[in-house]
Amino acid sequence: MSYETEENADAVEFLLTDERTLEQRLGDTGSYTRGILDRSLAGIRPTVEEGAHLLTLRGSDLSALIGTADTVRKQDVGDVVTYVINRNINWTNVCFVGCKFCAFARLKGDKEAYDDPTTAVLARIQEGIDRGATEICMQGGINPENPPHHYITLLEEIRAAFPDLHIHAYSPMEIFYGARRSGMDYPEYLTELKRAGLDTLPGTAAEILDDDVREILSHKKLDTATWVRIIKTAHAQGIPTTSTLMYGHIETPMHVARHIELLRQIQGETGGFSEFVPLRFIWQNTALFTQGIVKPIPQGQRDMAVYATSRLMLRGLIDNIQTSWVKLGRELSRLSLMAGCNDMGGTLMEESISREAGADSGEYLSPQEFKEMIRSMGRIPRQRNTVYELIDEAEDDYIAPQQEGYAAGGWSGSS
């Protein structure tokens, strides 16, 4: 079965030239949409049903949604847009899980399979530090040939060599597998990882937190309840995590809205999420595409709707909405700063997973490139650490000169 997607590219140029005030945009929407957006401006988060509706907005109605999200962003987090200097390490691509959305994994024995020794990992970390990295982000395939305590011993060796480095590592899938191989329950295993040097955990392996969807994407992967249990356990052990969403494949708007609702329930209980990162599905080299399960979805309006809706649904719970320059490309990720995003993510220096799937945005952005992208949208660039503490000097609240087609504040009529 093929899940139909939009056939024609959805241009976003009109979003850049819309000179109407936010009030005018709201006035041009239908009463149902305007009610949701008016309540959002008043601090009332959209319900799941309302969020699903917002995700479908296009054209002039999308312009009103984006203007609302930008206003909320400005009210809640201001004009600073952050980035982190980090080194991404995909240390092994050997994996038996068989996710249909992944083109990164290889089976043992494949000529392209690799499993880097610890010495190679340490050398790549040093390269990152030499280029200013404050964080290492480490995730890999699920390699059954690794020893039972491999995740722990790898952390111990990294921490011994780099005692001051922030280690952001291991998805919930890796925690699920590592705990099982080690014969530990999740609290014990996460405690051991923290002792060994783990600082924070990526909230990846989430995709869509709906088991019917997950069964199609990867029937061997951990289920929704297990993902939630691992994330909550990490938070209880004092290990903050990110939160993510993979969209643009077989999901519906209701799946996305329910996913965000689950994240805000967890955040209301634990307060352990540092950010939310919507990740566009990269389809080119994946089994989902080659097997005819999905068709390509054009970039543009859908992406902007996801970011803007996320800002409104997560208001007051997760303040940091991160764009993905690897998934969207540099231009669209820059434009997503109009739609509620306040973080550009990391420099990476290596990004094998998206690249193998077909992304062509590169594997590294320099701090200077981040600054130029942020300033071009009239925002203030600042370097942060993993937990969103600003670690550079402010540049006198610099605001970039207005470029043709862009409002000085990133969006016309948002204030």
Secondary structure, 3 states (H helix, E strand, C coil): CCECCCCCCECCHHHHHCCCCHHHHHHCCCHHHHHHHHHHHCCCCCCHHHHHHHCCCCHHHHHHHHHHHHHHHHHHHCCEEEEECEEEECCECECCCCCCCCCCCECCCCCCCCECCHHHHHHHHHHHHHCCCCEEEECCCCCCCCCCCHHHHHHHHHHHHCCCCEEEECCHHHHHHHHHHHCCCHHHHHHHHHHHCCCEECCCCCCCCCHHHHHHHCCCCCCHHHHHHHHHHHHHCCCCEEEEEEECCCCCHHHHHHHHHHHHHHHHHHCCEEEEEEEECCCCCCHHHHCCCECCCCCEHHHHHHHHHHHHHCCCCCCCEECCHHHHCHHHHHHHHHHCCCEEEECECCCHHHHHHCCCCCCECCHHHHHHHHHHCCCEEEEECCCCCECCCCCCCCCCCCCCCCCCCCCCCCC
